[in-house]
Amino acid sequence: QVQLVESGGGLVQPGGSLRLSCAFSGGIFSTYAMGWYRQAPGKQRDMVAAITNPASTNYLDLVKDRFTISRDNAKNTVYLQMNSLKSEDTAVYYCRARKFGVDYWGQGTQVTVSS
């Protein structure tokens, strides 16, 4: 069974940076499309960034020039580098693995952007 474990969230000031990591296990990582989603209180869960293999990426317009998704197939890990963070980026960030239309989710990691 695929398992995803996110890490790297926390409290950061506006303008700061964080790097989220998602460790994958239970399958052949390179065969999965990976993504990061976020959900703020009272709002729907939105796709932030996605990456296939070979690495084709897609981003939410709001983060396109600030966030970068990447994957390391040797380490079974997907990353989300977040720069120039804003208060509106505050949310729980979830990692998603997808294959043959089946989604697997991590437990989420909280990102809070506040002074």
Summary of the structure (lengths in Angstrom):
residues: 115
radius of gyration: 13.3
end to end distance: 39.9
largest distance: 42.2
contacts: 334
relative contact order: 0.31
helix: 8%
strand: 54%
